[in-house]
């Protein structure tokens, strides 16, 4: 990204007529002299000689009226927060009652060196004289006090404005003094039909803009709560700080497409000094484990206060924090989970898994991986830059990925375009298309190094795509918004179109399937044994003797192997046209010492019969124990309440260096508790008091994190009365 | 960009199954053990027991045959250079005559950890056994020697490959030793119909791929030669070094769209440690002035040898160096000059120029600028990623610009899409569209700070777009490839479509034109007086008295003011329906002391009559003197010749700290000469000998640079016999 020093340097003196402003939060105290003489000597129009000169005695930003009408009451700030494209009111008290001959205007300024031609200096007039792009009208006159209505245009720059009242006086302009109390935040407006983020459904607006608590799905069996906390104290400034740190020109901050794209780059540290440092290892000793966060607020505040990237994140942390950034600025947003997400860095539609001639995985030569799940975000925006029909939900992804063009950002990519295979539009739709549509190609690598494909799985990748339902905590399967049913005519059309746009698919001729294998298993609690049912099916007319091999490993959620713990050879004879089931038990003692901080087990069964190879893969996500949470006290705003977090160690080993964290958006800021050890069967109980700030259905979330057990969560819901 | 340390770090251990290779030039000596046992015990097929084992005695890369057929003879390297999608030959001599039972293959490897599934390890087989994606056949057997034909696929990775011969022996694979002499460069192939860079016309291929000398236009009156020098020693490695420095994964280097996009980012230093540092000032004391370069070779070699960005560049230097990079890798490319290029950082179609009420330019509030000229590149590539009809020439621009998405790179943007206003396709077509189509809106800023547009000029921006003609040094106007004639039905359709895709235009209601003003001037030699003819035209029915003002300034080619040297008020009375001409003379003494290193003068005439304002702008590019160059000797390859550069100081002031530089692609590498002073009317003469390396029509170019005079060039053409 552009460095400030580049602009400051003399090297660019002949390049820019003025430095391009890229900071919104920079404190500017001297926009104007209080009295600014006219550039010409002529008496200005509108000045009424002979009348006592007009001056301003008070500016009231009318927080209560405005915040309620603009759905911004929840923001924990003393300043006005309003949404663009919608009128707000300001009450100005003058030294005397203004007459029609008096000439004054309101001025809203953002960033340094604000400019009327760039929308960063907006004059609002209240008579026949033309002003800037925001309209103004006098709503009411009560003696010396005017109630003024101001409507920012629906494409206005989003951020923090400075407010002035300017009165045209004898020979010049008399302005109010700089007053930080009249600073005003202007946000995107999902309630305004002219705004690119307009969303017509009120329930959806309340969920996707106003809900500060969410649920993130991690696999088909597991979900976790996440505190977005976009209304908590300091978060709005932190989000503007992110834009400042990105050096995004102030002028472009009204364009939601540019803004979300830069946001997706800034949430990760790659390319720039972004918010979160990624860490996909088992060592998080230099920061907070990705599994140990309760929400976004602590991360954003730490980043904005220190200017230093926060350690550590994996995909759901990136998605959770990005969601806060988006909702905080008024952009409808949600977190999406793609189950079995393809991760391929050549941008084709093939995920190549390579096996040795004996059927074991060839890890040295396998470059692609399938993530058990991957989280990204969707934003709801019109896409005036694209043909009709491609607006609405758009994928943005802030987890650092190798998108084809080399930078660490992704989207906005139209979900509708992905569904139709219309990969010819910006941004990065081909990349997302591959994440949900890749074919998994199983190759055998022979002794000469040559690869021969022997199986293609078209259904594994993008098996399901989830998001939280509007107004409830249940999961909604939105796979159908990304793709047509596998094998349907529409699916074929989409795939053909994607290939026309250069997305290479596999068209290998595969051997006839004479034998197949499938693994099934019941959900498993952490600490329980695993029972695998391995079904070999013989489709041929002769019995087959299968030399089979089971390998078991602990994997990261990215599909990468953390450690191997099981290797077993076995033989099974399958009669012609029949299925033979082999039950395999893996005891807890076999996998427990190898888990590290992971909870995913990967089992691969390969079989050889005559010249045929078969392979089946099964990922098992172990279910962690949960924290119990109970609350007491009167559930009402500003009334003290209590919460208790309880946990009993169900294992026969001690849990060590145990960190507990808890928060609840609108209820309680982030708190922590430390236990050096929790012995086998021992219980802990942690009680905290809190005073709810916001009403409505709310949630408290606690997370436990220790060196030998992670991903232990609990939550409790409370409906707070106003 | 991704740092190597990110990958090396343990933090990504659970993220990637293998590190993603991003270096091609890294020396790798141990791809394989010389003998690699089979992973199974079984005797491999193809091994013929009882016959003396086969071994390799010699590998001949057949440079002469291959380079001629692949149009790569000019590359000054000892290694083979071939183009993909086209057969080349390798002659392998074995220890005995191979029999059909012998089993061997050629192996081509690129980057570290090469992988058959990613195309970075390619096995080429010569019998019925399947190999990788490149085809092989035995062309001829002469005793122990086989002439082998190898045809890389037309999407193969481009770069430097290592070559091995592998023989399947008893129980394993026996390979030749690593030998840097058999390393081979594989390039894009404009002669291959299956390659995305295919260009059907041979004259165009010779110009856009093989011509190593070019011409860059700087304004309608001025052009300069540029030595691309893509075949000079070390340049091909330097271009691969740029890709390595970009951390572009090896796997993606077969995709020309990705490659040119990353190239456009890497030629400038912004975002990454790229090739050239920009400097738009008059102070180049810490490096070489942008005007003082003769060509790309010195820049690329200095960058590749030091790893440090080279100082300094302006747009034509970026475009010249990028052109070398593109042609060197085999991509058809040319340098484009856009006369009056709009430079606006809000991505709309308006260039806003603001004037005070008295008609003088309001520099404080004017943010946009019109560059006198701007250079970019075009590449000729198929766009499989776009709908049909949008392939062919594509804009790529490596001058650091604020494209809307915040990074310093631009393109590939389809020229056909720009012409049609189809701004809904990647990459950055809206940005280029604005550069050639912006309306210039003249605003008056009143005493309240309010802007009122009073004039819109729809023809100034993108006035002409030039490139060098195929096979000659004349300029071709290719404006019609970017846009339809102003005001035509097609132009209206294009503009309407661009607006539909969100490109905001000006639709202000303008006052009736009662008065207009135009400035005309003859071309002016540096040191001569300037004569401006200012025509005021009164379109009204009454005579008008115009209070007029002339301001004169020296500007950078970016339109930014370097210094003001003239301000003159005058009055003119214009009869009804008539034109009144005022002649204004500006003497050389007025502008000379203010020039610095610039040669552009900007004159603004403003006039006020009644309530009406008029403004005219005229940029005058002063013509610098030229260097005289003469050659002697026999113009033949490997024969010594001589060149003399002569110059007489035509000014009445001394030229100080004079640096002369000279080079000629295929004739002479970069040489310099220094004169501490050249007194008024004094002459210098610099003679150098050189030995032509390449035949054909060639050019020597010399450039003079001193603290008080720049942009002095000369060239001489020579036809070198083979």
Interface residues (C-beta under 8 A of the other chain):
Chain A: X1 X2 X6 X10 X11 X12 X13 X14 X15 X16 X17 X18 X20 X38 X39 X40 X44 X103 X105 X107 X115 X116 X117 X118 X121 X123 X125 X129 X130 X131 X132 X166 X168 X173 X246 X247 X248 X249 X251 X252 X255 X258 X261 X262 X265 X270 X271 X277 X278 X279 X280 X281 X282 X283 X312 X345 X346 X347 X352 X354 X356 X357 X358 X363 X364 X365 X366 X367 X368 X369 X384 X385 X386 X387 X400 X402 X404 X405 X406 X407 X408 X423 X424 X425 X426 X427 X430 X443 X445 X447 X448 X449 X450 X451 X452 X500 X501 X502 X556 X558 X559 X560 X561 X562
Chain B: X1 X2 X6 X10 X11 X12 X13 X14 X15 X16 X17 X18 X20 X38 X39 X40 X44 X103 X105 X107 X115 X116 X117 X118 X121 X123 X125 X129 X130 X131 X132 X166 X168 X173 X246 X247 X248 X249 X251 X252 X255 X258 X261 X262 X265 X270 X271 X277 X278 X279 X280 X281 X282 X283 X312 X345 X346 X347 X352 X354 X356 X357 X358 X363 X364 X365 X366 X367 X368 X369 X384 X385 X386 X387 X402 X404 X405 X406 X407 X408 X423 X424 X425 X426 X427 X430 X443 X445 X447 X448 X449 X450 X451 X452 X500 X501 X502 X556 X558 X559 X560 X561 X562 X598
